[in-house]
Each structure stands twice: as C-alpha cells, then as structure tokens.
C-alpha cells in the first residue's frame, strides 16, 4: 500500500471510529487529522468537500465490509437461516470483545444521527439497508422461498438485527443479539418450510 | 399550569425535539433557551447541572409518555398480540404524519448517541428498555404465557420495534414498521398458543 493511499485509509478508519464513539456532529475535522496522524493537507486532498463527503466514504467502506462478511458467512453455511444466525452471533461476539464501545455499526451514526440533517447521507444509508435486504432475500430465494416472502423476511432480519444491536450496546450485554439470532434463524427456516 | 412549570415544560419539549432532530452533541443550551422562548435563568434554575441533567429529564418524560401509551393500548385490546400490533401501527402513522422528522423516539439520540459517552444516560436508557420489556412481558404473562417465553418475546418486540423504526425513518417509509407490527402480533399470538 502506498503512503498516500495509506493516509486515506487512516483518515477513513479514524473518522468512522470517531463518528460512532462520539457522534457525527461532535467530531471535527481537526480531531480526525490529529488522531489519524496524517498531514493536514491529506484530508482536504482526498475529501475536498469536507465532513459530509468523508462520512459518505465511511458509510460506503463499512457497507462493503458488511456485504463481504454477509457473502462469506452465507457461503460457509448450508442454509440461509444458519448463515443469519452465525452472522449475528459473530456480531454479538465482536461487540462484546470491543467492550461495546469500539464497535461501530454504520447505522448508529449514519442512519440515525444524520438522516434528519443530510439528504445525501440519508439516501446512502437507505441504499445500505436495501443492499443488505437484497443479499438476504436473494439467498432465501435460492433456498426456494417465494420472492414476496423472501423480501419480507429479509426486512425483518435487518430490522431486528439493528434493533437488537441498539439494545445490546445500550445494555452492554450481548443477550438481545443472541435472542434475535436464534429467533431469526427460526423465522428463516419457517419461511423455507412453508414453500 | 403556573408560568414557572410551563417554562420547565417548554424547555424539556424544545430540548427533546432538538436532541432528536439535530443530535445531542449539536444542541447547545443557548439554542434551547432561544427556541423555547423562556428566560435564560429558567434553564439554569431547573437544570443546574446543565445539558446532561436536561437530557436525563427528556428521557424520563418521553418514557413516561410511552409507558402510558403502552398501558392505554393494552387496555383497549383483548389480547397482547393485538395491542402490540396497534401500538406499532400508531407509531408508524405518527412517524408518517410528522414527515419522519418531527417524530422523536427517545432511543435515537439517547441510547445511541449518548450511551458511549455518558454512563448516566446509558443507564437511564437501559432502564427505559427494561421498563418497556417488563410491561409487555407482564401482559403476555397475564395472557397465560410462561415467564421465560414472555420475557424473551418481550425482548424481541422491543428490539424489532426499535430496528424497524430506524429503517422507517431512514427510508422515510412506514412499511418496515407495518411489517414488524404484523409479524410481532403473530409472534405474540404463537407464544400464547404454545402454552
């Protein structure tokens, strides 16, 4: 990795961490520059439009990571229901391992904190959720589940995953995520059996 | 209502609206004073410890409103499953009526944005979620559902409700909430039938 692209990655990684741990509004560009140990010019070079452009990049980078993890998990398990359960179990374990503070699912600062103030960030967050639903729905359809039921089930999976994550982080306890994981695996299995 | 208690209510209502629509961090005390049209001394009189104390009061006020609404809804319907469905339907309609921006469920700015930075606000948010689960679990137990299953179902209800709210507000579309409502009513009904 060249030094330049390394600076860009450092900026994005630092920004994503700060946006989550202290919020989008509370994070200033100077703090990102300082904590990423990059030259001041780098941030303005890579993100000439500033904080919103950088936030957009954080959303897309995090999304690419999550999508890849979805795909890898689904490929490792025979059924979508088992893949969903494992994906959420791993999320729960990562959240616990980070002490519930170092973990930064994009939705928390992006969808929630910024969707009321930035149409661009709201649209990006909407695309992310739609992408996750699409991946899950496609795998359910491959399992032989009808399209309408597959899309509805996928929406429930994403909603429950996000909600259980809120409660787990608030309670600093992974049980809500584990309960959701077990439950969703039954939901997906039931959808399959009803075909 | 006396003029003094009116000022206090105006401050809380304004603060809750601003915390949600622009975030906890981005909201300053001066803006709350200005937009609530209250004398500067009032905020410092009622909330001598400042923003965190005011946020705590916003959480508790919103929570009292939500708990009351839960109770009223459950009293109006014969089964808990129907009550849950109606509660979320009403939430969806309120979110839509507000254009998805004037609506401020407490979890968004309290549990999410502040739980990483304030132990006091995190604990308050945790109590709120626990209170909601307790109300739902109690009603399920009254319906004859076993305690363990009732508590697990209540946790799923609160998680899915919160998650569907995130997706609905991000998408500016009430469908995720409606899907969750229909689904949770089936979940609660199934729990009941399995006793």
Boltz contact constraints between the chains, C-beta under 6 A:
constraints:
  - contact:
      token1: [A, 21]
      token2: [B, 116]
      max_distance: 6.0
  - contact:
      token1: [A, 23]
      token2: [B, 23]
      max_distance: 6.0
  - contact:
      token1: [A, 23]
      token2: [B, 25]
      max_distance: 6.0
  - contact:
      token1: [A, 23]
      token2: [B, 113]
      max_distance: 6.0
  - contact:
      token1: [A, 25]
      token2: [B, 23]
      max_distance: 6.0
  - contact:
      token1: [A, 25]
      token2: [B, 25]
      max_distance: 6.0
  - contact:
      token1: [A, 25]
      token2: [B, 26]
      max_distance: 6.0
  - contact:
      token1: [A, 26]
      token2: [B, 25]
      max_distance: 6.0
  - contact:
      token1: [A, 101]
      token2: [B, 116]
      max_distance: 6.0
  - contact:
      token1: [A, 108]
      token2: [B, 112]
      max_distance: 6.0
  - contact:
      token1: [A, 111]
      token2: [B, 166]
      max_distance: 6.0
  - contact:
      token1: [A, 111]
      token2: [B, 170]
      max_distance: 6.0
  - contact:
      token1: [A, 112]
      token2: [B, 108]
      max_distance: 6.0
  - contact:
      token1: [A, 112]
      token2: [B, 112]
      max_distance: 6.0
  - contact:
      token1: [A, 113]
      token2: [B, 23]
      max_distance: 6.0
  - contact:
      token1: [A, 113]
      token2: [B, 113]
      max_distance: 6.0
  - contact:
      token1: [A, 115]
      token2: [B, 170]
      max_distance: 6.0
  - contact:
      token1: [A, 116]
      token2: [B, 21]
      max_distance: 6.0
  - contact:
      token1: [A, 116]
      token2: [B, 101]
      max_distance: 6.0
  - contact:
      token1: [A, 125]
      token2: [B, 170]
      max_distance: 6.0
  - contact:
      token1: [A, 126]
      token2: [B, 170]
      max_distance: 6.0
  - contact:
      token1: [A, 126]
      token2: [B, 171]
      max_distance: 6.0
  - contact:
      token1: [A, 129]
      token2: [B, 167]
      max_distance: 6.0
  - contact:
      token1: [A, 152]
      token2: [B, 179]
      max_distance: 6.0
  - contact:
      token1: [A, 155]
      token2: [B, 176]
      max_distance: 6.0
  - contact:
      token1: [A, 155]
      token2: [B, 179]
      max_distance: 6.0
  - contact:
      token1: [A, 156]
      token2: [B, 183]
      max_distance: 6.0
  - contact:
      token1: [A, 159]
      token2: [B, 160]
      max_distance: 6.0
  - contact:
      token1: [A, 159]
      token2: [B, 163]
      max_distance: 6.0
  - contact:
      token1: [A, 159]
      token2: [B, 164]
      max_distance: 6.0
  - contact:
      token1: [A, 159]
      token2: [B, 167]
      max_distance: 6.0
  - contact:
      token1: [A, 159]
      token2: [B, 176]
      max_distance: 6.0
  - contact:
      token1: [A, 159]
      token2: [B, 180]
      max_distance: 6.0
  - contact:
      token1: [A, 160]
      token2: [B, 159]
      max_distance: 6.0
  - contact:
      token1: [A, 160]
      token2: [B, 160]
      max_distance: 6.0
  - contact:
      token1: [A, 160]
      token2: [B, 163]
      max_distance: 6.0
  - contact:
      token1: [A, 162]
      token2: [B, 163]
      max_distance: 6.0
  - contact:
      token1: [A, 162]
      token2: [B, 166]
      max_distance: 6.0
  - contact:
      token1: [A, 163]
      token2: [B, 159]
      max_distance: 6.0
  - contact:
      token1: [A, 163]
      token2: [B, 160]
      max_distance: 6.0
  - contact:
      token1: [A, 163]
      token2: [B, 162]
      max_distance: 6.0
  - contact:
      token1: [A, 163]
      token2: [B, 163]
      max_distance: 6.0
  - contact:
      token1: [A, 164]
      token2: [B, 159]
      max_distance: 6.0
  - contact:
      token1: [A, 166]
      token2: [B, 111]
      max_distance: 6.0
  - contact:
      token1: [A, 166]
      token2: [B, 162]
      max_distance: 6.0
  - contact:
      token1: [A, 167]
      token2: [B, 129]
      max_distance: 6.0
  - contact:
      token1: [A, 167]
      token2: [B, 159]
      max_distance: 6.0
  - contact:
      token1: [A, 170]
      token2: [B, 111]
      max_distance: 6.0
  - contact:
      token1: [A, 170]
      token2: [B, 115]
      max_distance: 6.0
  - contact:
      token1: [A, 170]
      token2: [B, 125]
      max_distance: 6.0
  - contact:
      token1: [A, 170]
      token2: [B, 126]
      max_distance: 6.0
  - contact:
      token1: [A, 171]
      token2: [B, 126]
      max_distance: 6.0
  - contact:
      token1: [A, 176]
      token2: [B, 155]
      max_distance: 6.0
  - contact:
      token1: [A, 176]
      token2: [B, 159]
      max_distance: 6.0
  - contact:
      token1: [A, 179]
      token2: [B, 152]
      max_distance: 6.0
  - contact:
      token1: [A, 179]
      token2: [B, 155]
      max_distance: 6.0
  - contact:
      token1: [A, 180]
      token2: [B, 159]
      max_distance: 6.0
  - contact:
      token1: [A, 183]
      token2: [B, 156]
      max_distance: 6.0
